[in-house]
């Protein structure tokens, strides 16, 4: 089975820590995965976070952890999304905890038990310190910031992790390999006419079994997922190019204008022309705080 599609995390520190404060137009980021553990902390609005097929609502100034190698997607409801994003390489942190790969962190607001809530709030307060530190922009920011991130990780491991579990408590290795493979396949072929038979055949499965498999593990049908991948690329092209909308639509796998318009508005709540109009001038990809 070929290398699954995943997001490579760039520019991490020598300790395997990457901290980003980002401002970007809201919208949908399709299913993907990466080897690094991810901490997501919205600074405004709401985010729908889907992890291994389970949907979680993430409100502003609430923290969620996405374990390494988990398939996930995000949808930011606000037109402008501000968030803190931290990636950590478990491999490079083994000098602190040799068996860190065996520790699986489960921490989303809707899965926290009452007795865990005080610890959760303390972790969120550390993230707030990290935000204030970024605004201060001191010469030793990197040292202090990575120290706070290590404190955050230590508390997450202490309060919200289980040891000795497999890569995924809800999916076995074969299932994860299949999901990653179909994500790779979709990213490589979404501009082409892709049928259920094509997708099922890629995994060597019958169409009916494939449909049940995908819906059970991803929380949506494959054709809905394919449409969302196409729409997300359309969205980015609307923001980043001046190509005509009809050309963008066709370049990303859509052939029916009416169905495309309906699907786009259903996912983003706006027409393609409205998205392009609101994005001019484009929002810079850096962090800011509202006054």
DRENDO-1510 file (C-alpha; in Angstrom, 1 decimal, always signed):
<recs>
REC; n; res; u; v; w
REC; 1; UNK; +0.0; +0.0; +0.0 .
REC; 2; UNK; +1.5; +3.4; -1.0 .
REC; 3; UNK; +2.5; +6.1; +1.4 .
REC; 4; UNK; -0.7; +7.6; +2.8 .
REC; 5; UNK; -1.4; +11.3; +2.2 .
REC; 6; UNK; -0.4; +13.4; +5.2 .
REC; 7; UNK; +0.5; +16.9; +6.2 .
REC; 8; UNK; +4.3; +17.3; +6.7 .
REC; 9; UNK; +5.1; +19.7; +9.5 .
REC; 10; UNK; +7.8; +22.1; +8.6 .
REC; 11; UNK; +10.2; +24.4; +10.6 .
REC; 12; UNK; +10.0; +22.7; +14.0 .
REC; 13; UNK; +12.6; +23.5; +16.6 .
REC; 14; UNK; +15.5; +21.0; +17.4 .
REC; 15; UNK; +13.2; +19.7; +20.2 .
REC; 16; UNK; +10.5; +18.9; +17.6 .
REC; 17; UNK; +8.2; +21.7; +18.8 .
REC; 18; UNK; +6.4; +24.1; +16.3 .
REC; 19; UNK; +4.3; +26.9; +17.6 .
REC; 20; UNK; +2.1; +29.0; +15.3 .
REC; 21; UNK; -0.3; +31.9; +15.9 .
REC; 22; UNK; -2.4; +32.1; +12.8 .
REC; 23; UNK; -5.1; +34.3; +11.3 .
REC; 24; UNK; -6.8; +32.9; +8.2 .
REC; 25; UNK; -10.1; +33.0; +6.5 .
REC; 26; UNK; -12.5; +30.5; +8.0 .
REC; 27; UNK; -13.7; +27.4; +6.2 .
REC; 28; UNK; -13.0; +23.7; +5.8 .
REC; 29; UNK; -9.7; +21.9; +6.1 .
REC; 30; UNK; -10.3; +18.3; +4.7 .
REC; 31; UNK; -9.3; +15.0; +6.4 .
REC; 32; UNK; -5.6; +14.6; +6.7 .
REC; 33; UNK; -3.0; +13.2; +9.2 .
REC; 34; UNK; +0.5; +13.9; +10.3 .
REC; 35; UNK; +3.1; +12.1; +12.5 .
REC; 36; UNK; +3.2; +14.9; +15.1 .
REC; 37; UNK; +0.9; +15.4; +18.0 .
REC; 38; UNK; -1.2; +18.5; +17.6 .
REC; 39; UNK; -2.7; +21.0; +20.1 .
REC; 40; UNK; -5.4; +23.2; +18.7 .
REC; 41; UNK; -6.6; +26.3; +20.6 .
REC; 42; UNK; -9.1; +28.7; +18.9 .
REC; 43; UNK; -8.8; +32.4; +19.9 .
REC; 44; UNK; -12.2; +33.2; +18.4 .
REC; 45; UNK; -15.4; +31.6; +17.2 .
REC; 46; UNK; -16.1; +27.9; +16.9 .
REC; 47; UNK; -14.4; +25.0; +15.1 .
REC; 48; UNK; -15.9; +21.7; +14.2 .
REC; 49; UNK; -13.2; +19.2; +14.8 .
REC; 50; UNK; -13.6; +15.6; +13.4 .
REC; 51; UNK; -11.1; +13.0; +14.7 .
REC; 52; UNK; -11.3; +9.4; +13.5 .
REC; 53; UNK; -14.9; +10.0; +12.5 .
REC; 54; UNK; -16.0; +11.5; +15.8 .
REC; 55; UNK; -17.2; +15.1; +15.7 .
REC; 56; UNK; -16.3; +17.6; +18.5 .
REC; 57; UNK; -17.3; +21.2; +18.9 .
REC; 58; UNK; -14.4; +23.4; +19.9 .
REC; 59; UNK; -15.3; +26.9; +21.3 .
REC; 60; UNK; -12.8; +29.7; +21.6 .
REC; 61; UNK; -10.2; +29.5; +24.4 .
REC; 62; UNK; -10.8; +25.7; +24.7 .
REC; 63; UNK; -8.1; +23.2; +24.0 .
REC; 64; UNK; -8.2; +20.0; +22.0 .
REC; 65; UNK; -5.5; +17.4; +21.4 .
REC; 66; UNK; -5.1; +15.4; +18.2 .
REC; 67; UNK; -2.9; +12.5; +18.7 .
REC; 68; UNK; -0.2; +11.6; +16.3 .
REC; 69; UNK; -1.3; +9.8; +13.1 .
REC; 70; UNK; -5.0; +10.4; +13.8 .
REC; 71; UNK; -7.1; +11.3; +10.7 .
REC; 72; UNK; -8.8; +14.7; +11.3 .
REC; 73; UNK; -10.5; +17.7; +9.7 .
REC; 74; UNK; -11.5; +21.1; +10.9 .
REC; 75; UNK; -14.3; +23.6; +9.9 .
REC; 76; UNK; -14.0; +27.1; +11.2 .
REC; 77; UNK; -17.5; +28.8; +11.3 .
REC; 78; UNK; -16.2; +32.4; +11.5 .
REC; 79; UNK; -15.2; +34.3; +8.3 .
REC; 80; UNK; -11.9; +35.0; +10.0 .
REC; 81; UNK; -10.4; +32.3; +12.2 .
REC; 82; UNK; -7.7; +33.0; +14.8 .
REC; 83; UNK; -6.0; +30.1; +16.5 .
REC; 84; UNK; -2.9; +28.8; +18.2 .
REC; 85; UNK; -1.6; +25.6; +16.7 .
REC; 86; UNK; +1.2; +23.5; +18.3 .
REC; 87; UNK; +2.8; +20.4; +16.8 .
REC; 88; UNK; +5.1; +18.2; +18.8 .
REC; 89; UNK; +7.3; +15.4; +17.6 .
REC; 90; UNK; +7.0; +12.5; +20.0 .
REC; 91; UNK; +10.1; +10.9; +18.5 .
REC; 92; UNK; +12.3; +13.9; +19.5 .
REC; 93; UNK; +10.8; +14.0; +23.0 .
REC; 94; UNK; +11.8; +10.4; +23.9 .
REC; 95; UNK; +14.8; +11.7; +25.8 .
REC; 96; UNK; +12.2; +13.1; +28.4 .
REC; 97; UNK; +9.9; +10.1; +28.3 .
REC; 98; UNK; +11.3; +7.0; +26.5 .
REC; 99; UNK; +7.9; +5.3; +26.1 .
REC; 100; UNK; +6.1; +8.5; +25.1 .
REC; 101; UNK; +4.8; +6.8; +21.9 .
REC; 102; UNK; +2.8; +4.5; +24.1 .
REC; 103; UNK; +1.0; +7.3; +25.8 .
REC; 104; UNK; -2.2; +8.3; +24.0 .
REC; 105; UNK; -3.7; +11.6; +25.0 .
REC; 106; UNK; -7.5; +12.0; +24.9 .
REC; 107; UNK; -8.4; +15.6; +25.5 .
REC; 108; UNK; -11.4; +17.4; +23.9 .
REC; 109; UNK; -13.9; +19.5; +25.9 .
REC; 110; UNK; -16.7; +17.1; +25.4 .
REC; 111; UNK; -14.7; +14.1; +26.7 .
REC; 112; UNK; -13.5; +15.6; +29.9 .
REC; 113; UNK; -14.8; +14.1; +33.2 .
REC; 114; UNK; -15.9; +16.5; +35.9 .
REC; 115; UNK; -13.0; +15.6; +38.1 .
REC; 116; UNK; -10.6; +16.4; +35.2 .
REC; 117; UNK; -12.0; +19.9; +34.6 .
REC; 118; UNK; -9.7; +21.8; +37.1 .
REC; 119; UNK; -6.6; +20.3; +35.4 .
REC; 120; UNK; -8.0; +21.1; +32.0 .
REC; 121; UNK; -8.6; +24.8; +33.0 .
REC; 122; UNK; -5.0; +25.0; +34.4 .
REC; 123; UNK; -3.7; +23.7; +31.0 .
REC; 124; UNK; -5.8; +26.3; +29.2 .
REC; 125; UNK; -4.3; +29.0; +31.5 .
REC; 126; UNK; -0.8; +27.9; +30.4 .
REC; 127; UNK; -1.9; +28.3; +26.8 .
REC; 128; UNK; -3.1; +31.8; +27.7 .
REC; 129; UNK; +0.3; +32.6; +29.1 .
REC; 130; UNK; +1.8; +31.4; +25.8 .
REC; 131; UNK; -0.4; +33.8; +24.0 .
REC; 132; UNK; +0.6; +36.8; +26.2 .
REC; 133; UNK; +4.2; +35.8; +25.8 .
REC; 134; UNK; +3.9; +36.0; +22.0 .
REC; 135; UNK; +2.3; +39.5; +22.2 .
REC; 136; UNK; +5.2; +40.7; +24.4 .
REC; 137; UNK; +7.7; +39.5; +21.7 .
REC; 138; UNK; +10.7; +39.4; +24.0 .
REC; 139; UNK; +14.2; +38.3; +22.8 .
REC; 140; UNK; +13.9; +35.1; +24.8 .
REC; 141; UNK; +10.4; +34.3; +23.5 .
REC; 142; UNK; +11.4; +30.9; +22.0 .
REC; 143; UNK; +13.0; +29.7; +25.2 .
REC; 144; UNK; +10.1; +30.7; +27.4 .
REC; 145; UNK; +7.5; +29.5; +24.8 .
REC; 146; UNK; +9.0; +26.0; +24.5 .
REC; 147; UNK; +9.2; +25.8; +28.3 .
REC; 148; UNK; +5.5; +26.5; +28.5 .
REC; 149; UNK; +4.7; +23.9; +25.8 .
REC; 150; UNK; +6.7; +21.3; +27.7 .
REC; 151; UNK; +4.7; +22.1; +30.8 .
REC; 152; UNK; +1.4; +21.8; +28.8 .
REC; 153; UNK; +2.5; +18.5; +27.4 .
REC; 154; UNK; +3.6; +17.2; +30.8 .
REC; 155; UNK; +0.2; +18.0; +32.3 .
REC; 156; UNK; -1.6; +16.5; +29.4 .
REC; 157; UNK; +0.4; +13.3; +29.8 .
REC; 158; UNK; -0.2; +13.2; +33.5 .
REC; 159; UNK; -4.0; +14.0; +33.5 .
REC; 160; UNK; -5.3; +12.9; +30.1 .
REC; 161; UNK; -3.2; +10.0; +28.8 .
REC; 162; UNK; -3.4; +6.3; +29.0 .
REC; 163; UNK; -0.2; +4.1; +28.6 .
REC; 164; UNK; +0.3; +1.0; +26.5 .
REC; 165; UNK; -2.5; +1.6; +24.1 .
REC; 166; UNK; -2.4; +1.0; +20.4 .
REC; 167; UNK; -2.2; +3.7; +17.7 .
REC; 168; UNK; -5.9; +4.1; +17.9 .
REC; 169; UNK; -8.4; +2.9; +20.5 .
REC; 170; UNK; -11.2; +3.0; +17.9 .
REC; 171; UNK; -9.5; +1.7; +14.8 .
REC; 172; UNK; -7.1; -1.2; +14.2 .
REC; 173; UNK; -4.0; -0.9; +12.0 .
REC; 174; UNK; -5.7; -2.3; +8.9 .
REC; 175; UNK; -8.6; +0.1; +9.2 .
REC; 176; UNK; -6.2; +3.1; +9.6 .
REC; 177; UNK; -4.1; +1.9; +6.7 .
REC; 178; UNK; -7.2; +1.8; +4.5 .
REC; 179; UNK; -8.4; +5.2; +5.6 .
REC; 180; UNK; -5.0; +6.8; +5.0 .
REC; 181; UNK; -4.8; +5.1; +1.6 .
REC; 182; UNK; -8.2; +6.4; +0.5 .
REC; 183; UNK; -7.3; +9.9; +1.7 .
REC; 184; UNK; -4.1; +9.7; -0.4 .
REC; 185; UNK; -6.1; +8.4; -3.4 .
REC; 186; UNK; -8.7; +11.2; -3.1 .
REC; 187; UNK; -6.1; +13.9; -2.9 .
REC; 188; UNK; -4.3; +12.5; -6.0 .
REC; 189; UNK; -7.5; +12.1; -8.1 .
REC; 190; UNK; -10.1; +14.5; -6.9 .
REC; 191; UNK; -9.8; +16.6; -10.1 .
REC; 192; UNK; -10.8; +13.5; -12.1 .
REC; 193; UNK; -14.2; +11.7; -12.4 .
REC; 194; UNK; -14.0; +9.4; -9.4 .
REC; 195; UNK; -16.7; +6.8; -8.8 .
REC; 196; UNK; -17.5; +4.7; -5.8 .
REC; 197; UNK; -16.3; +1.7; -7.8 .
REC; 198; UNK; -13.0; +3.4; -8.4 .
REC; 199; UNK; -12.5; +4.2; -4.7 .
REC; 200; UNK; -13.6; +0.7; -3.6 .
REC; 201; UNK; -11.4; -0.9; -6.2 .
REC; 202; UNK; -8.4; +1.0; -4.9 .
REC; 203; UNK; -8.8; -0.7; -1.6 .
REC; 204; UNK; -9.8; -4.1; -3.2 .
REC; 205; UNK; -13.2; -3.9; -1.6 .
REC; 206; UNK; -16.8; -4.3; -2.9 .
REC; 207; UNK; -18.8; -1.1; -3.3 .
REC; 208; UNK; -21.4; -2.0; -0.6 .
REC; 209; UNK; -18.8; -3.0; +1.9 .
REC; 210; UNK; -16.6; +0.1; +1.1 .
REC; 211; UNK; -19.6; +2.4; +1.6 .
REC; 212; UNK; -20.4; +0.9; +5.0 .
REC; 213; UNK; -16.7; +0.9; +6.0 .
REC; 214; UNK; -16.1; +4.6; +5.1 .
REC; 215; UNK; -19.3; +5.8; +6.7 .
REC; 216; UNK; -18.6; +3.9; +9.9 .
REC; 217; UNK; -15.1; +5.1; +10.3 .
REC; 218; UNK; -15.3; +8.6; +8.9 .
REC; 219; UNK; -18.8; +9.7; +9.9 .
REC; 220; UNK; -19.8; +10.6; +6.3 .
REC; 221; UNK; -20.2; +9.0; +2.9 .
REC; 222; UNK; -17.2; +8.8; +0.5 .
REC; 223; UNK; -19.0; +10.9; -2.1 .
REC; 224; UNK; -19.7; +13.6; +0.5 .
REC; 225; UNK; -16.0; +13.5; +1.5 .
REC; 226; UNK; -14.9; +13.7; -2.1 .
REC; 227; UNK; -17.2; +16.7; -2.6 .
REC; 228; UNK; -15.8; +18.4; +0.5 .
REC; 229; UNK; -12.2; +17.9; -0.7 .
REC; 230; UNK; -13.1; +19.4; -4.1 .
REC; 231; UNK; -14.9; +22.4; -2.4 .
REC; 232; UNK; -11.9; +23.1; -0.1 .
REC; 233; UNK; -9.6; +23.4; -3.1 .
REC; 234; UNK; -12.1; +25.6; -4.8 .
REC; 235; UNK; -12.2; +27.8; -1.7 .
REC; 236; UNK; -8.4; +28.1; -1.6 .
REC; 237; UNK; -8.3; +28.9; -5.3 .
REC; 238; UNK; -10.9; +31.6; -4.9 .
REC; 239; UNK; -8.8; +33.2; -2.2 .
REC; 240; UNK; -5.4; +32.8; -3.9 .
REC; 241; UNK; -6.0; +33.2; -7.6 .
REC; 242; UNK; -7.9; +35.5; -10.0 .
REC; 243; UNK; -9.1; +32.7; -12.3 .
REC; 244; UNK; -12.8; +32.8; -13.3 .
REC; 245; UNK; -15.1; +30.9; -10.9 .
REC; 246; UNK; -16.3; +28.6; -13.7 .
REC; 247; UNK; -12.7; +27.7; -14.5 .
REC; 248; UNK; -11.9; +27.0; -10.9 .
REC; 249; UNK; -15.0; +24.8; -10.6 .
REC; 250; UNK; -14.0; +22.7; -13.5 .
REC; 251; UNK; -10.4; +22.5; -12.5 .
REC; 252; UNK; -11.4; +20.9; -9.2 .
REC; 253; UNK; -13.6; +18.2; -10.5 .
REC; 254; UNK; -17.1; +19.8; -10.8 .
REC; 255; UNK; -19.1; +19.6; -14.0 .
REC; 256; UNK; -22.5; +20.9; -13.0 .
REC; 257; UNK; -22.8; +24.6; -12.2 .
REC; 258; UNK; -26.1; +24.3; -10.3 .
REC; 259; UNK; -25.0; +21.4; -8.1 .
REC; 260; UNK; -21.6; +23.1; -7.5 .
REC; 261; UNK; -23.3; +26.3; -6.3 .
REC; 262; UNK; -25.6; +24.5; -4.0 .
REC; 263; UNK; -22.9; +22.3; -2.5 .
REC; 264; UNK; -20.5; +25.3; -2.0 .
REC; 265; UNK; -23.2; +27.4; -0.2 .
REC; 266; UNK; -24.2; +24.4; +1.8 .
REC; 267; UNK; -20.6; +23.9; +3.1 .
REC; 268; UNK; -19.5; +27.6; +3.5 .
REC; 269; UNK; -22.8; +29.5; +3.9 .
REC; 270; UNK; -21.7; +31.9; +1.1 .
REC; 271; UNK; -21.6; +31.9; -2.7 .
REC; 272; UNK; -18.2; +31.6; -4.4 .
REC; 273; UNK; -18.4; +35.2; -5.6 .
REC; 274; UNK; -19.2; +36.3; -2.0 .
REC; 275; UNK; -16.1; +34.5; -0.7 .
REC; 276; UNK; -13.9; +36.1; -3.2 .
REC; 277; UNK; -15.4; +39.6; -2.5 .
REC; 278; UNK; -14.9; +39.2; +1.2 .
REC; 279; UNK; -11.4; +38.0; +0.8 .
REC; 280; UNK; -10.2; +41.2; -0.9 .
REC; 281; UNK; -7.8; +42.3; +0.4 .
REC; 282; UNK; -6.7; +39.0; +1.7 .
REC; 283; UNK; -6.1; +38.5; +5.4 .
REC; 284; UNK; -2.4; +38.1; +6.2 .
REC; 285; UNK; -1.3; +34.8; +7.6 .
REC; 286; UNK; -0.2; +36.0; +11.0 .
REC; 287; UNK; -1.6; +36.4; +14.4 .
REC; 288; UNK; -3.5; +39.4; +15.6 .
REC; 289; UNK; -5.8; +40.3; +18.5 .
REC; 290; UNK; -9.0; +42.3; +18.1 .
REC; 291; UNK; -8.8; +45.8; +19.7 .
</recs>
